[in-house]
Amino acid sequence: MQEEKTNVILFIDNYSANEKHHLEVAWNGKFGAKFKDENYFFRLQVAEAVCERIETVNIDLIHELFMTLGRVAQLNFSVYKNYHMLTQELLERGGHIYLFDYVCVAHISFDTFLSTANIRLSSERKKEILAYFDYLKKEETNLENQKLLADHIRSRFVE
């Protein structure tokens, strides 16, 4: 067990985009209770260890977990218990850079919709994200993307 934890910590400490295949969904094509994913347990171990020291973890790893665990929630009909922590850290540290990914993942499933709402951002970060949200809403020409930039998501950043 200790060896597994050591491997997870080493993975986190040395994470680069070259390692993301270890986190990708290796899905059996089935949903809900029949969902199987070869990387599922390793990904959860990484997520748990990341959440224990989230302030020091590479933002690219947090982003990858956020995106992948969002996709998993869509397939197995449940969201990772600390998904909101990944969401909060991603937006607080990354700000508007990750806003559209946030908006897309929030709409993947009911579970991700609820979990991504459970965040507390600094006032400064909320203002930045809100300004960028309004910019995207005004400039976006794709109708599907316009639908994602809905007022119910915008309201999450209003003080």
Salt bridges, closest charged atoms under 4 A:
ASP13 OD1 - ARG53 NH2 2.57
GLU19 OE1 - HIS22 NE2 3.36
ASP37 OD2 - ARG43 NH2 2.55
GLU48 OE1 - LYS81 NZ 3.70
GLU52 OE1 - LYS5 NZ 3.64
GLU64 OE1 - LYS20 NZ 3.85
GLU89 OE2 - ARG93 NE 2.89
ASP101 OD2 - HIS63 NE2 2.58
GLU128 OE2 - HIS96 ND1 2.53
GLU128 OE1 - ARG125 NH1 2.08
ASP134 OD1 - ARG154 NE 2.65
GLU144 OE2 - LYS147 NZ 3.48
